[in-house]
Amino acid sequence: MLVYAKLVGSVFFWGATWISGRVLAQDMGPFSAALLRFVTASIFLFLWSWHAGHGFPRLPRKEILPVAFLGLTGIFLYNAFFFTGLQTVPAGRAALIIASVPVVIGVMSALFLGDKLTTAKILGTLLSLSGAAIVLSGGNPLVLFHGGLSRGDLMILGCVGAWTAYSLAGSRVMRRLDPLLTVTWSCLLGTLMLIGPALTHGLTADIARAGLVDWANILFLGVIATGVAFTWYYAGIKAIGPARAGIFINLVPVFAITMGYVILDEPVTSSLLSGGAMVISGVWLTNRPSS
C-alpha cells in the first residue's frame, strides 16, 4: 500500500511543478529559475547517491559525453523551454501538451530504434496528437493552420522534443549505468551548462529581487519535485515494475489542471477537458501491454 501512496505522491509533485513553475516564471528569468532549481536538485541528488552508494558517486570517463547529452536535453533545453513557456502558457494547458511525450517517444522508438509500431500504437498516436491539437487550438484545430502557434506554445512543444531526446538517449545509457547515478550526473552537468546563460540573462538581479515565495518555489522544484519525487518513483518501479508504475504518469496533467484551477484560477474549458481526455487515452492505448 505504501508503494502506491509514494507513486501517487510522486506524480502529484510532478503535477505541482507546473503550478510552481508558472508562479516562478512570472518573477524570474527562465535561465535563472532553471539554474537555481537544479543547483538545489543536484545537491540533494548527490547526497542521496552518496547515502545509497555509501560513497561519492563516480561517473566512468567513457560515459561523460553520453551523460552530458542527457544534461543538455533533459536539464538545459527542457527547463529553458519550460520556464520560458510558462511565462505565458497556463499550467494545465502546458501539462496536457507535455502529456503527449510518451506517444512521441513511441513513434521515435519505432522509427529509429526498431521498436514495433502496432495498430494500437498508431491509433493511440493519432488520438493523442489530435487531442493535443484541440488543446492548442482551443477546440478548433483549423486555427493552427491560419494563426499558427504562440511563442509560449512553441516553447512547450520544445519541451516535448527535448524530453523525447533525453528519454531515447537515456534508455541506452541506463542499460550501462545505474539510473540514480545517471540522473544525478546528468542533473549536475546540465546545471553547469545553465551557469553561463543565467549569468548573462540577469541572474544577479533575479536573486536580488527574489522574495520568499520565489525561494519556496525553487526549493520545492529542486528538492521535493526532483529529489523526493524521483526517489519515490524509483521505489515504485523497483516494487511493481516500470510498466505498472508508468501508468501513474497519466495523473500528472490531471493534478496540474486541478491545481491550476484551484490555486491559479485558470479556466477549465470544454476543449481542455475533451482534448486532455484524448491525449491521456491515446497515451494509454500507445503504452498498453500487448497481449
DOSE-692505 format. One record per residue (C-alpha): residue number from 1; residue in three letters; x, y, z. Coordinates in steps of 0.05 Angstrom, whole numbers, plus 5000, padded with zeros to 4 digits. Layout:
REM residues N
<NUM ALA <X Y Z>>,
...
END
This chain:
REM residues 291
<1 MET <5000 5000 5000>>,
<2 LEU <5057 5047 5017>>,
<3 VAL <5089 5039 4948>>,
<4 TYR <5024 5061 4914>>,
<5 ALA <5020 5122 4960>>,
<6 LYS <5090 5140 4940>>,
<7 LEU <5075 5133 4866>>,
<8 VAL <5013 5178 4873>>,
<9 GLY <5055 5226 4914>>,
<10 SER <5110 5230 4862>>,
<11 VAL <5062 5246 4804>>,
<12 PHE <5025 5295 4849>>,
<13 PHE <5090 5332 4860>>,
<14 TRP <5105 5330 4785>>,
<15 GLY <5036 5358 4771>>,
<16 ALA <5051 5413 4821>>,
<17 THR <5115 5432 4783>>,
<18 TRP <5071 5465 4731>>,
<19 ILE <5038 5509 4783>>,
<20 SER <5103 5525 4819>>,
<21 GLY <5139 5537 4753>>,
<22 ARG <5083 5582 4728>>,
<23 VAL <5088 5625 4791>>,
<24 LEU <5164 5628 4789>>,
<25 ALA <5165 5644 4715>>,
<26 GLN <5128 5709 4728>>,
<27 ASP <5182 5735 4775>>,
<28 MET <5247 5707 4747>>,
<29 GLY <5281 5696 4681>>,
<30 PRO <5279 5625 4653>>,
<31 PHE <5354 5611 4658>>,
<32 SER <5357 5639 4729>>,
<33 ALA <5298 5597 4751>>,
<34 ALA <5326 5534 4718>>,
<35 LEU <5396 5544 4748>>,
<36 LEU <5371 5556 4819>>,
<37 ARG <5324 5497 4814>>,
<38 PHE <5378 5449 4792>>,
<39 VAL <5432 5474 4839>>,
<40 THR <5387 5452 4896>>,
<41 ALA <5367 5388 4859>>,
<42 SER <5440 5370 4845>>,
<43 ILE <5460 5379 4918>>,
<44 PHE <5401 5335 4940>>,
<45 LEU <5414 5281 4889>>,
<46 PHE <5489 5277 4905>>,
<47 LEU <5473 5270 4979>>,
<48 TRP <5421 5216 4962>>,
<49 SER <5470 5180 4917>>,
<50 TRP <5524 5184 4970>>,
<51 HIS <5477 5154 5021>>,
<52 ALA <5452 5099 4973>>,
<53 GLY <5521 5080 4949>>,
<54 HIS <5559 5094 5012>>,
<55 GLY <5608 5140 4977>>,
<56 PHE <5619 5193 4924>>,
<57 PRO <5581 5174 4860>>,
<58 ARG <5634 5166 4806>>,
<59 LEU <5619 5171 4732>>,
<60 PRO <5662 5128 4685>>,
<61 ARG <5702 5171 4637>>,
<62 LYS <5673 5138 4575>>,
<63 GLU <5603 5156 4597>>,
<64 ILE <5616 5231 4606>>,
<65 LEU <5594 5251 4536>>,
<66 PRO <5531 5208 4535>>,
<67 VAL <5510 5234 4603>>,
<68 ALA <5528 5305 4583>>,
<69 PHE <5479 5297 4525>>,
<70 LEU <5426 5278 4576>>,
<71 GLY <5443 5341 4615>>,
<72 LEU <5438 5383 4552>>,
<73 THR <5370 5356 4532>>,
<74 GLY <5335 5337 4597>>,
<75 ILE <5361 5393 4641>>,
<76 PHE <5387 5452 4600>>,
<77 LEU <5340 5453 4540>>,
<78 TYR <5278 5425 4574>>,
<79 ASN <5280 5475 4631>>,
<80 ALA <5297 5534 4586>>,
<81 PHE <5234 5517 4546>>,
<82 PHE <5195 5500 4609>>,
<83 PHE <5204 5567 4645>>,
<84 THR <5200 5608 4581>>,
<85 GLY <5135 5575 4560>>,
<86 LEU <5104 5582 4629>>,
<87 GLN <5113 5657 4626>>,
<88 THR <5051 5659 4580>>,
<89 VAL <5020 5589 4577>>,
<90 PRO <4972 5566 4632>>,
<91 ALA <4999 5509 4675>>,
<92 GLY <4943 5459 4659>>,
<93 ARG <4947 5471 4584>>,
<94 ALA <5023 5463 4584>>,
<95 ALA <5019 5399 4625>>,
<96 LEU <4970 5369 4575>>,
<97 ILE <5016 5385 4516>>,
<98 ILE <5073 5351 4553>>,
<99 ALA <5028 5291 4566>>,
<100 SER <5037 5272 4493>>,
<101 VAL <5112 5257 4506>>,
<102 PRO <5103 5181 4514>>,
<103 VAL <5068 5178 4446>>,
<104 VAL <5123 5217 4412>>,
<105 ILE <5175 5172 4445>>,
<106 GLY <5138 5111 4419>>,
<107 VAL <5138 5138 4348>>,
<108 MET <5211 5157 4351>>,
<109 SER <5230 5090 4381>>,
<110 ALA <5195 5055 4322>>,
<111 LEU <5229 5100 4271>>,
<112 PHE <5300 5099 4299>>,
<113 LEU <5307 5042 4349>>,
<114 GLY <5269 4988 4312>>,
<115 ASP <5211 4981 4362>>,
<116 LYS <5148 4950 4334>>,
<117 LEU <5093 5000 4314>>,
<118 THR <5028 4962 4326>>,
<119 THR <4958 4982 4304>>,
<120 ALA <4942 5002 4376>>,
<121 LYS <5003 5047 4378>>,
<122 ILE <4985 5080 4312>>,
<123 LEU <4913 5093 4335>>,
<124 GLY <4938 5117 4403>>,
<125 THR <4987 5164 4369>>,
<126 LEU <4933 5194 4324>>,
<127 LEU <4884 5201 4382>>,
<128 SER <4935 5234 4428>>,
<129 LEU <4962 5282 4376>>,
<130 SER <4890 5301 4356>>,
<131 GLY <4876 5316 4429>>,
<132 ALA <4938 5359 4434>>,
<133 ALA <4915 5397 4372>>,
<134 ILE <4847 5410 4405>>,
<135 VAL <4881 5435 4468>>,
<136 LEU <4929 5480 4429>>,
<137 SER <4875 5509 4385>>,
<138 GLY <4821 5518 4438>>,
<139 GLY <4775 5468 4404>>,
<140 ASN <4785 5487 4331>>,
<141 PRO <4848 5454 4301>>,
<142 LEU <4838 5492 4235>>,
<143 VAL <4861 5554 4273>>,
<144 LEU <4931 5524 4276>>,
<145 PHE <4936 5529 4200>>,
<146 HIS <4916 5603 4200>>,
<147 GLY <4940 5636 4263>>,
<148 GLY <4996 5587 4279>>,
<149 LEU <5022 5575 4350>>,
<150 SER <5042 5627 4402>>,
<151 ARG <5115 5632 4424>>,
<152 GLY <5095 5602 4491>>,
<153 ASP <5063 5542 4456>>,
<154 LEU <5126 5532 4415>>,
<155 MET <5167 5532 4478>>,
<156 ILE <5124 5478 4510>>,
<157 LEU <5129 5437 4446>>,
<158 GLY <5204 5447 4453>>,
<159 CYS <5198 5412 4520>>,
<160 VAL <5167 5353 4484>>,
<161 GLY <5225 5348 4435>>,
<162 ALA <5278 5357 4490>>,
<163 TRP <5248 5305 4536>>,
<164 THR <5239 5256 4478>>,
<165 ALA <5313 5262 4461>>,
<166 TYR <5331 5254 4535>>,
<167 SER <5288 5192 4543>>,
<168 LEU <5312 5157 4480>>,
<169 ALA <5385 5170 4496>>,
<170 GLY <5374 5155 4570>>,
<171 SER <5344 5087 4555>>,
<172 ARG <5410 5066 4525>>,
<173 VAL <5455 5099 4578>>,
<174 MET <5415 5067 4635>>,
<175 ARG <5429 4998 4607>>,
<176 ARG <5501 5011 4626>>,
<177 LEU <5494 5056 4687>>,
<178 ASP <5451 5056 4750>>,
<179 PRO <5390 5102 4739>>,
<180 LEU <5404 5143 4802>>,
<181 LEU <5477 5154 4781>>,
<182 THR <5453 5174 4711>>,
<183 VAL <5401 5223 4737>>,
<184 THR <5449 5253 4788>>,
<185 TRP <5505 5266 4738>>,
<186 SER <5460 5290 4681>>,
<187 CYS <5430 5338 4731>>,
<188 LEU <5498 5365 4752>>,
<189 LEU <5525 5371 4680>>,
<190 GLY <5461 5405 4657>>,
<191 THR <5466 5453 4716>>,
<192 LEU <5537 5472 4695>>,
<193 MET <5511 5487 4625>>,
<194 LEU <5459 5535 4654>>,
<195 ILE <5510 5578 4691>>,
<196 GLY <5533 5619 4630>>,
<197 PRO <5464 5636 4602>>,
<198 ALA <5438 5651 4672>>,
<199 LEU <5494 5700 4687>>,
<200 THR <5483 5736 4621>>,
<201 HIS <5408 5738 4629>>,
<202 GLY <5401 5773 4695>>,
<203 LEU <5417 5721 4748>>,
<204 THR <5445 5771 4798>>,
<205 ALA <5385 5817 4791>>,
<206 ASP <5336 5759 4796>>,
<207 ILE <5368 5734 4860>>,
<208 ALA <5369 5804 4889>>,
<209 ARG <5294 5815 4880>>,
<210 ALA <5271 5744 4894>>,
<211 GLY <5221 5740 4951>>,
<212 LEU <5202 5686 5000>>,
<213 VAL <5151 5656 4951>>,
<214 ASP <5204 5651 4897>>,
<215 TRP <5253 5616 4943>>,
<216 ALA <5199 5569 4967>>,
<217 ASN <5183 5550 4895>>,
<218 ILE <5257 5539 4880>>,
<219 LEU <5264 5493 4940>>,
<220 PHE <5201 5456 4922>>,
<221 LEU <5222 5446 4849>>,
<222 GLY <5293 5426 4868>>,
<223 VAL <5284 5383 4930>>,
<224 ILE <5212 5358 4930>>,
<225 ALA <5192 5354 4856>>,
<226 THR <5261 5330 4834>>,
<227 GLY <5295 5295 4892>>,
<228 VAL <5237 5266 4933>>,
<229 ALA <5192 5251 4873>>,
<230 PHE <5246 5214 4835>>,
<231 THR <5264 5175 4899>>,
<232 TRP <5192 5153 4908>>,
<233 TYR <5181 5138 4834>>,
<234 TYR <5243 5094 4830>>,
<235 ALA <5219 5058 4893>>,
<236 GLY <5154 5044 4856>>,
<237 ILE <5190 5018 4794>>,
<238 LYS <5231 4972 4838>>,
<239 ALA <5170 4946 4874>>,
<240 ILE <5118 4936 4818>>,
<241 GLY <5158 4945 4753>>,
<242 PRO <5164 5001 4702>>,
<243 ALA <5101 4984 4663>>,
<244 ARG <5053 4987 4722>>,
<245 ALA <5089 5046 4753>>,
<246 GLY <5087 5084 4687>>,
<247 ILE <5011 5084 4687>>,
<248 PHE <5012 5133 4744>>,
<249 ILE <5045 5185 4698>>,
<250 ASN <4977 5197 4667>>,
<251 LEU <4956 5230 4732>>,
<252 VAL <5006 5287 4723>>,
<253 PRO <4962 5331 4677>>,
<254 VAL <4901 5314 4719>>,
<255 PHE <4935 5341 4781>>,
<256 ALA <4963 5401 4742>>,
<257 ILE <4895 5421 4715>>,
<258 THR <4861 5413 4782>>,
<259 MET <4914 5454 4819>>,
<260 GLY <4916 5506 4764>>,
<261 TYR <4841 5516 4773>>,
<262 VAL <4843 5517 4849>>,
<263 ILE <4907 5556 4861>>,
<264 LEU <4916 5599 4799>>,
<265 ASP <4843 5606 4779>>,
<266 GLU <4858 5580 4709>>,
<267 PRO <4796 5566 4668>>,
<268 VAL <4778 5494 4653>>,
<269 THR <4746 5496 4584>>,
<270 SER <4709 5441 4546>>,
<271 SER <4766 5439 4495>>,
<272 LEU <4816 5429 4551>>,
<273 LEU <4776 5371 4581>>,
<274 SER <4759 5337 4515>>,
<275 GLY <4828 5346 4485>>,
<276 GLY <4860 5324 4550>>,
<277 ALA <4818 5261 4553>>,
<278 MET <4840 5245 4482>>,
<279 VAL <4914 5256 4499>>,
<280 ILE <4911 5212 4561>>,
<281 SER <4871 5158 4525>>,
<282 GLY <4920 5158 4468>>,
<283 VAL <4979 5152 4515>>,
<284 TRP <4945 5093 4550>>,
<285 LEU <4930 5059 4483>>,
<286 THR <5001 5070 4458>>,
<287 ASN <5032 5041 4521>>,
<288 ARG <4982 4985 4534>>,
<289 PRO <5018 4919 4543>>,
<290 SER <5010 4874 4482>>,
<291 SER <4972 4810 4494>>,
END
